[in-house]
Amino acid sequence: MNTVVQGILLGVIGVLLFGLIIFIHEFGHFFTAKLSRVRVNEFAIGMGPKLFSFTRGETQYALRLLPIGGYCAMEGEDEKSDDPHAFGNRPIWQRIIIVAAGGVMNILLAILMMMVLRGQTDVFATTQIARFTEGSALEAAGMQAGDVITSIDDYAVFTDQDLSFALSMASLDATGETTVLDFTVKRGGETLRFDDVTVNLTQTEDGKSHIVLDFYVVGEERTVWTVVKKSFADTVSTVRMVYASLFGLVTGRFGFNEMAGPVGTAQAVTQVASAGLESSFGDAVNNILYIMLILSVNLGIVNLLPLPALDGGRIVFLLIEVIFRRPVPARYERWVHAGGFALLLCLMVAVTFNDIARIVTGGG
């Protein structure tokens, strides 16, 4: 298979996986709406003009031109309706489940994707130290083989993915040739803390500093149970990484240039696919799958944030209705969501412009 054909196939795989992420999200809303006997007027994948559609029962199913989203249009979702099966006329607990289901389905999809990836691994890394390299900074600080690392700079470590993320976050703040970290480990039944451990750094060609890994961890053999356990644990780890990254954006630890929109995501998919092709076509597919897994988690988490125009913002209005025993007037809710949507569009345009500028200038 030549490189051009492989590139086309990888592009198709990427588009299909992205479509799957959108489909699963909207299907979460659709499935729970149907279970709650809510009338669904249209279930669409994509935005813009229709490519084709058909109607079955009360619902029109459509595929639209632009593969950038989708929607599940329910009767009485944004306006008052006398239909007893309208969204607004169903019990509040059902409406909350319907709104939250999209994000939850994205997390469940991420777990399945993680199982596909982890099922190909013969041995899983753990957080237990197996041995040290010569001149190890951790060994010099008093750590021993058999110790289980449980936190780095107060970031809780449960998986090897947490371990890598905590060290990468510490690398972002590193300057010079060394940096100082705080470690917590479990030794037997005892918890030990090692503060101000000086670890060595190395610099890459782009001038960025990275912590030198001067230890090896114990491996865990693959079984059906360890694949399931590892997949759930790593998905939870990915969720925590998303929250930590969002917190870093809010607090200013990460700058605007660290954000990526559709163009930046497409560039990332291209880069990881190209890197994977250096070894095999299967590795390229796995790299794309991992990027889509992270994207699915991001979509699920971000959509559940309590922000206007997002599912989380709608849940906030439903909780207000629970507390005050009456809904917020529909026109006020529409204004809030419309304002939030306008701000999100502005942010998306700014991020996309930044993505394009970064690519044109060669900034990554």
C-alpha positions in Angstrom: 0.0 0.0 0.0 1.6 3.3 -1.1 1.9 6.4 1.1 -0.8 8.3 -0.8 -3.4 5.5 -0.4 -2.5 5.1 3.3 -2.9 8.9 3.8 -6.3 8.8 2.1 -7.4 5.8 4.3 -6.2 7.5 7.5 -8.1 10.7 6.5 -11.2 8.7 6.0 -10.7 6.8 9.3 -10.2 10.2 11.1 -13.4 11.7 9.6 -15.4 8.5 10.4 -14.2 8.5 14.0 -15.0 12.2 14.4 -18.4 11.5 13.0 -18.8 8.6 15.5 -18.0 11.0 18.4 -20.7 13.4 17.2 -23.2 10.6 16.5 -22.7 9.0 20.0 -23.2 12.4 21.7 -26.4 13.2 19.9 -27.6 9.6 20.2 -27.3 9.9 24.0 -29.8 12.7 23.8 -32.0 10.9 21.3 -32.0 7.5 23.1 -32.9 9.0 26.5 -35.5 11.3 24.9 -37.2 8.3 23.3 -37.1 6.4 26.5 -38.7 9.3 28.3 -41.4 9.5 25.5 -40.2 12.9 24.3 -41.1 13.8 20.7 -38.0 14.1 18.6 -38.6 16.2 15.5 -35.2 15.7 13.9 -32.0 13.7 14.5 -29.2 15.1 12.4 -25.5 14.4 11.9 -23.7 17.4 10.4 -24.8 21.0 10.0 -26.0 23.1 7.1 -27.8 21.9 4.0 -29.3 18.3 3.9 -27.5 15.7 1.9 -30.4 13.3 2.4 -33.1 12.5 4.9 -35.9 10.2 5.6 -38.8 10.1 8.1 -39.7 7.2 10.4 -42.5 7.7 12.8 -42.5 11.2 14.3 -38.8 11.8 13.6 -36.9 13.0 10.6 -33.3 11.5 10.3 -30.9 13.7 8.3 -27.3 13.7 7.1 -26.1 17.3 6.6 -23.2 18.7 4.5 -20.8 20.1 7.1 -19.3 17.4 9.4 -18.8 19.8 12.3 -21.6 18.8 14.7 -25.2 17.5 14.9 -28.3 17.9 16.9 -31.3 16.2 18.4 -34.3 18.6 17.9 -36.9 17.9 20.5 -40.5 19.3 20.6 -40.7 22.0 23.2 -37.0 22.2 23.9 -36.6 25.9 23.4 -40.2 27.1 23.4 -43.5 26.3 25.2 -45.6 23.5 23.6 -48.9 22.0 24.5 -47.8 18.6 23.3 -47.8 16.3 26.4 -44.7 14.6 24.9 -42.8 17.9 24.6 -39.4 18.1 26.3 -40.6 21.0 28.6 -43.6 19.0 29.8 -41.6 16.0 31.0 -40.6 15.5 34.7 -37.4 17.5 35.6 -35.4 14.4 36.4 -36.0 13.0 32.9 -35.0 16.3 31.3 -31.8 16.4 33.3 -31.0 12.8 32.2 -31.7 13.7 28.6 -29.5 16.8 28.6 -26.6 15.0 30.5 -26.7 11.8 28.4 -24.7 13.3 25.5 -21.6 14.0 27.6 -22.0 10.7 29.4 -22.1 8.8 26.2 -18.9 10.5 25.0 -17.2 9.2 28.2 -18.5 5.7 27.6 -17.3 5.8 24.0 -13.8 6.9 25.3 -13.8 3.8 27.6 -14.5 1.5 24.6 -11.8 3.2 22.5 -9.4 2.8 25.4 -10.2 -0.9 25.6 -9.4 -1.3 21.9 -6.0 0.4 22.5 -5.2 -1.4 25.8 -6.3 -4.7 24.4 -3.3 -4.6 22.0 -0.8 -4.2 24.8 1.0 -7.3 26.3 2.2 -5.6 29.5 0.8 -2.5 31.2 3.0 0.0 33.1 2.2 0.6 36.8 3.3 3.3 39.2 5.5 0.9 41.3 9.2 1.5 41.0 11.0 -1.6 39.7 14.6 -0.3 39.6 16.6 2.9 39.1 19.1 4.0 36.5 22.6 4.8 37.5 22.9 8.1 39.4 19.1 8.3 39.8 17.9 11.4 41.6 14.9 9.6 43.1 17.2 6.8 44.5 19.5 9.5 46.0 16.5 11.1 47.7 15.8 7.8 49.5 13.2 6.1 47.4 13.5 2.3 47.0 12.5 -0.4 44.5 9.0 -1.5 45.4 7.8 2.0 46.3 4.5 3.0 44.7 4.4 6.7 43.6 1.1 8.2 44.7 1.5 11.9 44.0 3.9 14.4 42.4 3.7 18.0 43.4 0.3 17.2 45.0 -1.1 15.8 41.8 -2.6 12.4 42.7 -1.1 9.5 40.8 -3.2 6.4 40.2 -1.9 5.2 36.8 1.2 5.4 34.7 -0.7 8.0 32.6 -1.1 10.2 35.7 2.6 9.7 36.4 3.5 10.9 32.9 1.1 13.8 33.0 2.4 15.0 36.4 6.0 14.9 35.1 5.1 16.7 31.9 3.2 19.4 33.8 6.3 19.8 36.0 8.5 20.0 32.9 6.4 23.0 31.7 7.5 25.0 34.7 11.1 23.8 34.6 14.0 26.2 33.9 17.8 25.6 33.8 19.3 22.2 34.2 17.4 20.9 37.3 14.1 21.4 39.0 12.6 20.5 42.3 9.6 18.2 42.9 7.7 16.8 45.9 6.9 13.0 45.8 4.6 10.9 47.9 5.1 7.1 47.9 3.6 4.1 49.6 6.1 1.6 51.0 4.3 -1.4 52.5 1.5 0.0 54.5 3.3 3.3 55.2 3.0 6.6 53.3 6.3 8.5 52.9 6.8 12.0 51.6 10.0 13.2 49.8 10.0 17.0 49.5 12.3 19.1 47.3 13.7 16.3 45.3 16.1 17.7 42.7 15.5 16.0 39.4 17.6 16.4 36.2 16.4 17.9 33.0 17.1 17.4 29.3 16.4 19.8 26.5 14.9 18.9 23.1 15.8 20.5 19.8 13.0 23.1 20.2 14.6 24.2 23.4 12.0 22.9 25.8 13.0 21.2 29.1 11.9 17.7 30.0 12.4 15.8 33.2 14.8 12.9 32.8 13.1 9.6 33.7 15.7 7.8 35.9 13.6 4.8 37.0 11.7 1.9 35.6 8.3 0.7 36.7 6.8 -2.8 37.3 4.8 -4.3 34.5 1.4 -5.9 34.8 0.5 -8.8 32.5 -2.5 -8.5 30.1 -5.7 -10.4 31.1 -9.3 -9.7 30.4 -9.7 -8.2 33.8 -6.5 -6.0 33.6 -7.7 -4.7 30.2 -11.0 -3.7 31.6 -9.5 -2.2 34.8 -6.8 -0.4 32.9 -9.2 1.0 30.4 -11.5 2.4 33.0 -8.6 3.8 35.1 -6.9 5.5 32.1 -10.2 7.0 31.0 -10.6 8.5 34.4 -7.0 9.7 34.2 -7.8 11.4 30.9 -10.9 13.1 32.4 -8.7 14.4 35.2 -6.1 15.6 32.6 -8.9 17.5 30.8 -10.0 19.2 34.1 -6.4 20.0 35.0 -5.8 21.5 31.6 -9.0 23.6 31.8 -8.0 24.8 35.2 -4.6 25.7 33.8 -6.2 27.8 31.1 -8.5 29.6 33.6 -5.6 30.3 36.0 -3.2 31.5 33.3 -0.8 28.6 33.5 -1.5 27.9 29.9 -1.7 30.7 27.3 -4.2 31.2 24.5 -1.7 29.6 22.1 -2.0 26.3 23.9 -5.7 26.0 22.8 -6.6 24.3 19.5 -9.7 24.4 17.4 -10.8 22.3 14.5 -7.8 23.3 12.4 -5.4 22.6 15.2 -7.0 19.3 15.9 -6.8 18.3 12.2 -3.1 19.2 12.3 -2.6 17.1 15.4 -4.3 14.2 13.7 -2.1 14.6 10.7 1.1 14.8 12.8 0.3 11.7 14.9 -0.7 9.7 11.8 2.5 10.6 10.1 4.5 9.7 13.2 2.7 6.3 13.4 3.3 5.6 9.7 7.0 5.6 10.4 6.6 2.3 12.1 3.3 0.8 10.7 -0.1 1.6 9.3 -1.7 0.1 12.5 0.3 2.4 14.7 -1.0 5.4 12.7 -4.6 4.2 13.2 -3.9 3.7 16.9 -2.5 7.2 17.2 -5.6 8.7 15.5 -7.8 6.6 17.7 -6.1 8.0 20.8 -6.5 11.6 19.6 -10.2 10.9 19.0 -10.5 9.3 22.4 -9.1 12.5 24.0 -11.4 14.6 21.8 -14.4 12.5 22.9 -13.5 13.0 26.6 -13.1 16.8 25.9 -16.4 17.0 24.2 -18.1 15.1 27.1 -16.5 17.2 29.8 -16.7 20.6 28.2 -20.4 20.1 27.3 -21.2 19.3 30.9 -19.6 22.5 32.2 -22.2 24.9 33.7 -21.8 27.5 30.9 -24.5 29.1 28.7 -25.3 27.3 25.4 -23.7 24.1 26.7 -25.5 21.1 28.1 -24.2 21.9 31.5 -25.7 25.4 31.3 -29.1 23.9 30.5 -28.7 21.6 33.5 -28.1 24.7 35.7 -31.5 26.1 34.6 -33.2 22.8 35.3 -31.6 22.7 38.8 -32.9 26.3 39.4 -36.3 25.0 38.4 -35.9 22.2 41.0 -34.9 24.7 43.7 -37.6 27.3 43.1 -40.3 24.9 41.8 -40.9 26.9 38.7 -38.9 27.3 35.5 -36.9 30.4 34.5 -39.0 32.3 31.9 -38.2 30.8 28.5 -37.2 34.2 26.9 -34.6 34.8 29.6 -33.1 31.4 29.2 -33.0 31.9 25.4 -31.2 35.2 25.8 -28.6 33.6 28.1 -27.9 30.7 25.8 -27.9 32.9 22.7 -25.3 35.2 24.4 -23.2 32.2 25.4 -23.4 30.7 21.9 -22.3 34.0 20.4 -19.3 34.1 22.8 -18.4 30.5 22.0 -18.5 31.3 18.2 -16.2 34.3 18.8 -13.8 32.1 20.8 -13.9 29.4 18.1 -13.1 32.0 15.4 -10.2 33.4 17.4 -8.8 29.9 18.2 -9.2 28.9 14.5 -7.4 32.0 13.4 -4.7 31.3 15.9 -4.4 27.7 14.6 -4.0 28.9 11.0 -1.4 31.6 12.0 0.5 29.0 14.0 0.6 26.7 11.0 1.6 29.4 8.5 4.4 30.7 10.8 5.6 27.2 11.6 4.9 27.6 15.3 3.6 24.0 15.7 
